[in-house]
Structures are given as structure tokens and as C-alpha cells.
Amino acid sequence: MFTTIESFIQEYQMESATTQQLLDTLTDESLNQIQAEGYRPLGYIAWHLVHAERGMLYGTGLKFESPAAISAPPAQAAVIADAYRTTTQNILNAIRTQWTDENLQDVVTMFGMPWTIGTTLYSFLKHEIHHRGQLTILMRQAGLSVIGAYGPAKEQWAAIGRPVPTL
């Protein structure tokens, strides 16, 4: 749970930068990559990270601009990456101007349960990290390189002068 606006901002800037690196790696062709028939394609999951206006933050009363949740995922990877970049800045600006540290103790109803806004922000970040994990799997299946979020990805071991760990 977050207890200060600044602690959330610092964490979100770090996590959203990692997500942005992944989104900037996507190609138009990769957006149709699916894990299996009947599952959401990579482009849908990437777009889900952009249209936050109907998600957890919306339920807190925070006001910011983002693409409509009902809009179909764009067919261009760059459009998704740019929209995410803009949305994250809009979220950060809204939090800086609309909330104080005290607001993080306010209670809202989230998924039918009472949550503080601080808890909601924590869950919002974990939600993004969850979908980022899905993205990396689908990106690998689509033949794209991925970055290491919390440690080196396979492609990054050589760059740091270390052998790839054996299986």
C-alpha cells in the first residue's frame, strides 16, 4: 500500500518505463500473436494497459484522459506505444494535481470491497506487472526480444559479460 504520493510516483515512473520499453519493441505483425485459439492476442493485452479510464483508477475518482476502453486495439504498434506514453503522463499529472498524501487513506469501493486509494494504487501497479508478464511470453512467441524487468533477459546476459544460465 502506498502512503505518500511521491512513493507511488517514483514506483510508477520506474514500472511504466519498463512497460514502455516493451511496448516500444512491438511490431505491427506481433500484435496478432496469441497463446492459443480463443485467447486474447498480444495487441489486445497491450491496448488494455493504455485505456485505464474504466479500470481501478477510474473507481478512485481520478480524472485524466486516456483512450476509451470500448475502442478496438489499433493495428499499429507505434500507436499503442504512443498512447501508453501519453496516458502514463496524464495519470502522473492527475495524481500530482488532484490528490494529497491524505487522499491515499480515502476508502473507495473496488470490486465490491472497501479499499484505500493507497491500496488501489498498489493493485493498479501489480495489475500492470501481471499483464507485462503476459506480454513478454507473447512477444517471445512472436519472435521479439524482451527486456529484463527485474533481472537480465536471455539476450542481455552477454551484454553484461556473463554466460546465460544453464537449464
C-alpha positions as a Markdown table, in Angstrom:
| # | Residue | x | y | z |
|---|---|---|---|---|
| 1 | Met | 0.0 | 0.0 | 0.0 |
| 2 | Phe | 1.2 | 3.5 | -0.8 |
| 3 | Thr | 1.1 | 6.1 | 1.9 |
| 4 | Thr | 2.7 | 9.1 | 0.0 |
| 5 | Ile | 2.0 | 10.4 | -3.4 |
| 6 | Glu | 5.7 | 10.7 | -4.1 |
| 7 | Ser | 6.4 | 7.0 | -3.3 |
| 8 | Phe | 3.7 | 6.0 | -5.8 |
| 9 | Ile | 5.0 | 8.4 | -8.4 |
| 10 | Gln | 8.6 | 7.1 | -8.1 |
| 11 | Glu | 7.4 | 3.5 | -8.3 |
| 12 | Tyr | 5.1 | 4.1 | -11.2 |
| 13 | Gln | 7.7 | 6.0 | -13.2 |
| 14 | Met | 10.0 | 3.0 | -12.9 |
| 15 | Glu | 7.4 | 0.4 | -13.7 |
| 16 | Ser | 5.8 | 2.4 | -16.6 |
| 17 | Ala | 9.3 | 3.0 | -18.1 |
| 18 | Thr | 9.8 | -0.8 | -18.2 |
| 19 | Thr | 6.3 | -1.3 | -19.7 |
| 20 | Gln | 7.1 | 1.4 | -22.2 |
| 21 | Gln | 10.3 | -0.3 | -23.3 |
| 22 | Leu | 8.3 | -3.5 | -24.1 |
| 23 | Leu | 5.6 | -1.6 | -26.0 |
| 24 | Asp | 8.2 | 0.3 | -28.0 |
| 25 | Thr | 9.6 | -3.1 | -29.1 |
| 26 | Leu | 6.2 | -4.4 | -30.5 |
| 27 | Thr | 5.8 | -4.6 | -34.3 |
| 28 | Asp | 2.5 | -4.4 | -36.2 |
| 29 | Glu | 2.8 | -8.0 | -37.1 |
| 30 | Ser | 3.3 | -9.1 | -33.5 |
| 31 | Leu | 0.0 | -7.6 | -32.3 |
| 32 | Asn | -1.9 | -10.7 | -33.6 |
| 33 | Gln | 0.2 | -13.2 | -31.6 |
| 34 | Ile | -2.0 | -15.4 | -29.5 |
| 35 | Gln | -1.1 | -18.0 | -26.9 |
| 36 | Ala | -3.8 | -20.4 | -28.1 |
| 37 | Glu | -7.1 | -20.2 | -30.0 |
| 38 | Gly | -9.7 | -18.2 | -28.2 |
| 39 | Tyr | -7.3 | -16.2 | -26.1 |
| 40 | Arg | -6.6 | -12.5 | -26.2 |
| 41 | Pro | -3.9 | -11.5 | -28.7 |
| 42 | Leu | -0.8 | -9.5 | -27.8 |
| 43 | Gly | -2.3 | -6.3 | -29.2 |
| 44 | Tyr | -5.4 | -6.6 | -27.1 |
| 45 | Ile | -3.3 | -7.0 | -23.9 |
| 46 | Ala | -1.0 | -4.1 | -24.8 |
| 47 | Trp | -4.0 | -1.9 | -25.5 |
| 48 | His | -5.6 | -2.9 | -22.2 |
| 49 | Leu | -2.7 | -1.2 | -20.4 |
| 50 | Val | -3.5 | 2.0 | -22.3 |
| 51 | His | -7.2 | 2.6 | -21.7 |
| 52 | Ala | -7.2 | 3.0 | -18.0 |
| 53 | Glu | -10.3 | 5.2 | -17.7 |
| 54 | Arg | -12.5 | 2.3 | -16.8 |
| 55 | Gly | -10.1 | 0.5 | -14.6 |
| 56 | Met | -9.0 | 0.8 | -11.0 |
| 57 | Leu | -8.0 | 4.5 | -11.2 |
| 58 | Tyr | -11.4 | 5.4 | -12.6 |
| 59 | Gly | -13.0 | 3.9 | -9.5 |
| 60 | Thr | -11.0 | 6.3 | -7.3 |
| 61 | Gly | -12.5 | 9.4 | -8.9 |
| 62 | Leu | -9.2 | 10.4 | -10.5 |
| 63 | Lys | -9.8 | 12.3 | -13.7 |
| 64 | Phe | -7.4 | 12.0 | -16.6 |
| 65 | Glu | -7.5 | 11.5 | -20.4 |
| 66 | Ser | -6.9 | 8.1 | -22.0 |
| 67 | Pro | -8.3 | 6.2 | -25.0 |
| 68 | Ala | -11.8 | 4.8 | -24.5 |
| 69 | Ala | -11.9 | 1.2 | -23.2 |
| 70 | Ile | -14.5 | 0.3 | -25.8 |
| 71 | Ser | -12.2 | 1.3 | -28.6 |
| 72 | Ala | -10.7 | -1.6 | -30.6 |
| 73 | Pro | -6.9 | -2.0 | -30.3 |
| 74 | Pro | -5.0 | -0.2 | -33.1 |
| 75 | Ala | -3.4 | -2.2 | -35.8 |
| 76 | Gln | -0.2 | -0.1 | -35.4 |
| 77 | Ala | 2.2 | -0.9 | -32.6 |
| 78 | Ala | 3.5 | 2.6 | -32.5 |
| 79 | Val | 0.0 | 4.0 | -31.9 |
| 80 | Ile | -0.3 | 1.7 | -28.8 |
| 81 | Ala | 3.2 | 2.7 | -27.5 |
| 82 | Asp | 2.5 | 6.4 | -28.0 |
| 83 | Ala | -0.9 | 6.2 | -26.4 |
| 84 | Tyr | 0.6 | 4.4 | -23.4 |
| 85 | Arg | 3.3 | 7.1 | -23.1 |
| 86 | Thr | 0.6 | 9.9 | -23.1 |
| 87 | Thr | -1.7 | 8.1 | -20.7 |
| 88 | Thr | 1.0 | 7.5 | -18.1 |
| 89 | Gln | 1.9 | 11.2 | -18.2 |
| 90 | Asn | -1.8 | 12.1 | -17.8 |
| 91 | Ile | -2.1 | 9.7 | -14.8 |
| 92 | Leu | 1.0 | 11.2 | -13.2 |
| 93 | Asn | -0.1 | 14.8 | -13.8 |
| 94 | Ala | -3.6 | 14.0 | -12.4 |
| 95 | Ile | -2.2 | 12.4 | -9.3 |
| 96 | Arg | 0.1 | 15.3 | -8.6 |
| 97 | Thr | -2.6 | 17.9 | -9.0 |
| 98 | Gln | -5.7 | 16.1 | -7.7 |
| 99 | Trp | -4.5 | 14.2 | -4.6 |
| 100 | Thr | -2.5 | 14.7 | -1.5 |
| 101 | Asp | -1.0 | 12.1 | 0.8 |
| 102 | Glu | -4.1 | 12.2 | 2.9 |
| 103 | Asn | -6.2 | 11.1 | 0.0 |
| 104 | Leu | -4.4 | 7.8 | -0.1 |
| 105 | Gln | -6.3 | 6.9 | 3.1 |
| 106 | Asp | -9.7 | 7.6 | 1.5 |
| 107 | Val | -11.8 | 4.5 | 1.1 |
| 108 | Val | -13.4 | 3.6 | -2.2 |
| 109 | Thr | -15.3 | 0.5 | -3.3 |
| 110 | Met | -13.2 | -1.6 | -5.6 |
| 111 | Phe | -14.6 | -4.9 | -6.9 |
| 112 | Gly | -17.3 | -4.8 | -4.3 |
| 113 | Met | -14.8 | -4.3 | -1.4 |
| 114 | Pro | -13.6 | -1.3 | 0.6 |
| 115 | Trp | -10.0 | -0.4 | -0.5 |
| 116 | Thr | -8.0 | 2.7 | 0.4 |
| 117 | Ile | -6.8 | 4.7 | -2.6 |
| 118 | Gly | -3.2 | 3.7 | -1.5 |
| 119 | Thr | -4.2 | 0.0 | -1.8 |
| 120 | Thr | -5.8 | 0.7 | -5.1 |
| 121 | Leu | -2.6 | 2.3 | -6.5 |
| 122 | Tyr | -0.6 | -0.7 | -5.3 |
| 123 | Ser | -3.0 | -3.1 | -7.0 |
| 124 | Phe | -3.0 | -0.9 | -10.1 |
| 125 | Leu | 0.8 | -1.4 | -10.4 |
| 126 | Lys | 0.5 | -5.1 | -9.8 |
| 127 | His | -2.2 | -5.4 | -12.5 |
| 128 | Glu | 0.2 | -3.7 | -15.0 |
| 129 | Ile | 3.1 | -6.0 | -13.9 |
| 130 | His | 0.8 | -9.0 | -14.4 |
| 131 | His | -0.1 | -8.0 | -17.9 |
| 132 | Arg | 3.5 | -7.1 | -18.7 |
| 133 | Gly | 4.4 | -10.8 | -17.9 |
| 134 | Gln | 1.8 | -11.9 | -20.4 |
| 135 | Leu | 3.2 | -9.5 | -23.0 |
| 136 | Thr | 6.7 | -10.9 | -22.6 |
| 137 | Ile | 5.5 | -14.5 | -23.2 |
| 138 | Leu | 3.6 | -13.5 | -26.3 |
| 139 | Met | 6.5 | -11.3 | -27.5 |
| 140 | Arg | 8.8 | -14.3 | -27.3 |
| 141 | Gln | 6.3 | -16.4 | -29.3 |
| 142 | Ala | 6.2 | -13.6 | -31.9 |
| 143 | Gly | 10.0 | -13.8 | -32.2 |
| 144 | Leu | 10.7 | -10.4 | -30.5 |
| 145 | Ser | 13.4 | -9.8 | -28.0 |
| 146 | Val | 12.3 | -8.9 | -24.5 |
| 147 | Ile | 14.0 | -6.8 | -21.8 |
| 148 | Gly | 14.7 | -8.0 | -18.3 |
| 149 | Ala | 12.4 | -6.2 | -15.9 |
| 150 | Tyr | 13.9 | -7.4 | -12.6 |
| 151 | Gly | 17.0 | -9.2 | -13.9 |
| 152 | Pro | 18.6 | -9.9 | -17.3 |
| 153 | Ala | 16.6 | -11.5 | -20.1 |
| 154 | Lys | 18.4 | -14.2 | -22.0 |
| 155 | Glu | 19.6 | -11.7 | -24.6 |
| 156 | Gln | 21.0 | -9.4 | -22.0 |
| 157 | Trp | 23.4 | -11.8 | -20.3 |
| 158 | Ala | 26.1 | -11.4 | -22.9 |
| 159 | Ala | 25.8 | -7.6 | -22.7 |
| 160 | Ile | 26.7 | -7.7 | -19.0 |
| 161 | Gly | 29.6 | -10.1 | -19.7 |
| 162 | Arg | 28.0 | -13.2 | -18.1 |
| 163 | Pro | 27.1 | -16.6 | -19.5 |
| 164 | Val | 23.5 | -17.4 | -20.0 |
| 165 | Pro | 22.4 | -19.6 | -17.0 |
| 166 | Thr | 22.1 | -23.2 | -18.0 |
| 167 | Leu | 18.8 | -25.0 | -17.8 |
